[in-house]
Each structure stands twice: as structure tokens, then as C-alpha cells.
Amino acid sequence: MKLHHLRNATLVIETETDVILVDPMLGKKKTIAPFTIFRYKPKRNPLIALPKNSRDILSKVTVCLITHLHPDHIDKAGEIFLRRKSIPVICSSKDQSALSKRGLSIVQTLNYWEPQEFLGGKITGIPAVHGYGIVAKLMGNVMGFHIELPNQKSIYISSDTIFTEHVQKVLIEFKPDISVVACGTARLDFGQPLLMRMNDILKFAALAPGRVFANHLEALNHCPTTRTALKQALLDNNLLDKVSIPNDGTCVEY
């Protein structure tokens, strides 16, 4: 199994038979308004362009998973790509109506904790809580995915979430071989972070039974955590050997 990290949370999972696109934010640099104006510099998003090899990687895509509706996970360019290529989309049942109205081809919807058949294997929707405290309610519903495909390592895409009992349950009971975690510690101009703080990222990495794949870094103006800071924190806690922190456009093979 290959995991291609494109940018932010946009990820492509490639097996011998399928190429799964996750959360396509495919727009050019500076096509989305800043997510924070006062707390951090009000730069337009994404801060960086897609890597040059993204076109080749995207040309192979056979199916798409969407975790939630925020523009850093599905933007206008992502929608156009999915419509133009008639890519089948799988999402939360809570997002079906909104995504269908955008002209996407929704072929399967998931409810939390209810496994369904997927590409000859199984996919389960996992609850995600997008922020600490009241800010999570404002962020709306988010779904992570636990995927088990024939003859492949199992993978948990935790999506935009803080560390919760749901996350802990997947790591302990489902025992994923690969766990993807959003590490940017995003913050708006008000309230607490929208993603795991560093101590929770470290807890996630420590509890993960297999390899960890860190993303949601250095692409948005409201995500202060850098790859360098994350690497140092993991190193200080003897966790770096199990965590990949890929640069945009790089591939990690499992």
C-alpha cells in the first residue's frame, strides 16, 4: 500500500487494484479566504501550491472519500475534478444532501460505527470531534474512516478531530496498521484549537499500534504547528521511529 501526501489533508491511498482519494482540496495557492485574521497573519489559503506530481497521482484515482464539508477538505477545484472525472464519492450520511447538490456522484453513505462493504473489504465511519469545547459544535459533523481491504494493511483516517474516546477505541480495539492524524493544531480567532494539541498528538502516536502518518501541516494560515516542531516533540518522546511526516508530493510505502 502506498500513501501519497499531496497537501494538507489531501491524501491518495494506492493499492494494486484501487486508488482512493481523500479530501480533495485541489485549488491553486491563495484561492480560499484566510481562516484567521487576528490570531495569525491573514494570509489567503492554501499557503502553497499543489506539488508538481499531483496531476499524475490524481489521474489514477478510482474513488473518493470525503470526511466533511470544510473548504480545506473539499474546495471548488476538488468538486470540479470529481464531477469532470465522474469519480464515485463515499461520505457521511449527514453530508450526502449537501454534496449531491454540488453535483457529486454519491455512491455510498456511512453512519458512525456501522461497517459496510467497500472495494471487496470493509469501511467503518468513525465519529470525529472537530475542536475542544464549544468550537466543536460550530465546526459541524466530521467523519473519520477505518478501512480494511483484502491483502492490505488496515488504515484509520482519523480526520479533523481532537483525541476522544472514539479515537481511543479505534486505536485499541480496531488495531489499525496505519493511523493518519491531523497535526496542524488549527485555531480560529476565538476559542480553543480545532485539532489535537501537541500532548494529544503524542498520546495518539504512543497509543497507535502500528505506523502513524502525520498530515494537515504547513498549508493553511490557521495551523501553527510545523513539521520541524512536530518532529522535535516526537523525538523528545521517543516516538519518531513510528511516525512519518511526509513533505507535499511524497509517497510513503507500507
N, C-alpha and C positions, 0 to 999 in steps of 0.2 A: 504494500500500500504506500502511495506517495501523497504527501500533503504539500500542496503548492500554496505558499502565502503570497497573496497579491498586495493587499494594503488594508490596514485597519482590521476589520473582521471578515473581509472578503477572502475566502478560502476555497480551494478546489481539492477534492479528495479523489484520487485516481486509483482505480483498481484495473485488473486485466479486462474487465467487462463493462465497467461503468465509470463515468466522470461526473462527480457530484459538485455542483457549485453551491456555496453557502453565502448568503447575504451579499448580493452584488451591488456595491457602491462603485460604479464604473465611470463616473463623470470625470471631467477634466479638473485640474487644480483650480481652486477658488470658485467653484460653481455652487456652493452652498453657503448660506449666511453664517457668521460666527455663532457658536453656541454659548459663548460668554463674552461680555463686553467689559466688565469691570474687574472681575477676579483675575482674568488672564488677558493678554493682548487680544484685541478684537480682530483677529486675522480670519479671512474667509477660508472655508473648508472645501475639499481636503487641502491640507497644507502642502502636499506633494502629489506629483503625477503618478499614474499607474506605471509599473515597471514595463520596460520595452518588450519583455517576453510575454506579457499578459495576453496579447492577441492570439498567439499560438496556443497558449493554455486554454483560453476561453473557447477556441474553435472546436475543441473536443467535447465540450460539455453536453451531457445527455439528460440531466435532470437538475432541478434547483430546490434547495431548502431555504425558507425564509423564517427567521426567528421572531422578527417583529417589524413594525412599520416605520421606525425612525429613519430619516434620510441618510444616516451614515451606515445603514444596513441594506436599504433598497432605495436608490435615488432614481431620478428621471432617466438617466442613461442606462441604469440597470433594467428598468421597466422596458425601455425601447429594445434592448438586447434580447430580453426574454420573449417579447412579442414578435420581433423580427425573425427570431430563430424557432419560434413555436416550441420553446422549452417547457416541458411539463413541470409544474410547481407543486410542492408539498408545503403546507403551513399549518399553523394552529387553526382550529375551527373558529376561533374568535376573530381571526384576520381574513377569513375566506371572503366575506362580503366586500370588504374594502379593496382587496387585491383583485377580485373579479371585476369590480367597477373600473379598475385601471387596465382592463383588457388582458389580464394574465390568464393562462390556462391552468386552473387549479384542478389537479387530478386526484388529490388525496388530502384530507384534513385530519388532524390529530387532536385528541383530548389528552389532558395530563394523565400519565400513568397507565394509559391503555395501549398496549403494544399492538402493532398492525404489521401485516406483511409488507416487505419493502425490498425490491430487487432480489427476490429469492431468499431474503433473510428477514430481519425484524427491525422495526424502528419504534421507539417509545418517546412520547412527548414528556419533557421534564419541566416542572414549574421553575421559573426564574424570577427573582425579585430585584427589580432594576433600581436599587438605591437603598440607603439607610433612612429610616424614619418616614416622614410624610412625603418626601420627594418620590418615593417608590410609587405611590398612588398616582401622582401626576404623570409618571412615565408610562403608565398603562401596562397592558399584559405583554409578557415575553415568554417564549418557549425555548427551552434547550432540547437537545435530541441525544438519545442513546441509540447507537446503530450497531447491529450485529449482522454482518454479511457472510455468506459461505466462504470458508477458507481464507478469511481476512481477520486482522486484529479488530477487536471491538473499539469503538470510539465514542467518547462523550463530548459533545459540543455544549458547553455549559451556558454559552451566550452571555448577554449583558445581565450580570447578577452579582449580588453580594453572596457571602458564604451563609448558607441556610441549612436547615435540617434536610431539605430536599437534596441539596448538593452533597451533603454528608452521606445521605442514604445511597445515592448513586455510587459514590466512590467506595463505600464499604460493602454494599450488598451486590451491586452490579459488577464491580471489579473491572472497570474498563482498562483495556491495554493502553489506550491513548486518551488523554483528557485535555481538552482545549479550554484555556481560561483567558478572559479579557482582563488585561493588566494595566490599563491606562489611568485608573483612578479618576475617571471623569468627574468634573464638578461644574455646576451651573453658577450663576452669580449669587444664588441663595441656597441655603440648605447644605446637607451633608453630601458626601460623594455618591455617585450613581453606580459605581463599580467597587469591587473589593479594595479596601485599603491594603497596604503592604503586609500587615500582620495576617490578614485573611488570605492573601495570595500565598504567603509562606505556609499557612495552615493547609490550604488546598494542595500545594505541592508536596508537603510532608505526608498527607493522607492518601494521595493518589497512589494506587497500587502499581501502576506502570509508568509510562513516559508522559510528560506534560509538554504541551505546545502552547506557548505564550503569544497572544496577539492583542489587537486593539491598542497599538503603541505608535506614538510619534506621527500621527496622521491628522489629528483634529486639535483645534485650538483650546479645547476644554479638558485635554488629557495631559496632565503634567508629568506623569511618570515616564522616564526614559528607559531605553534598553540598558544603558550603562548602569543606572541606578538599580534596576531590577536584577541585573547580573550580579552586582556587588552584594545586594541583600541576600540573594540565593547562595552566593559564595560564602558569606559570613555565617550562613546557617547550614552549611554542608548539603545543599540541595541542588547545586548547579549541575551535577552529573546526570540528573534525571530530567532536566528541563531544557527544551530547545527554545531559543529566542530568535526566530528567523528574520533576516532582513527582507524587505519587499522584493518579490520576484524570485525568492529562493525556494528550494524544494527539500523537504525532509523525508527520508525513506525509512519506513518501519517494517 
